[in-house]
Amino acid sequence: MLTYDSAPLKTDFEVTGPITADVFISADTPDVDLWVRLLWHPMAPRRTW
């Protein structure tokens, strides 16, 4: 399993429009499971997506 986490952002920012992730991977196995998640702080205002 490979996990990448970044440090919390130092300032707030706004995401406007559709959220996408362009991910390029290569694997030596016939099957690969890939998950991409966007997480925000649980105390942030609730959003409807």
Summary of the structure (lengths in Angstrom):
residues: 49
radius of gyration: 14.7
end to end distance: 28.5
largest distance: 41.7
contacts: 17
relative contact order: 0.19
helix: 0%
strand: 0%
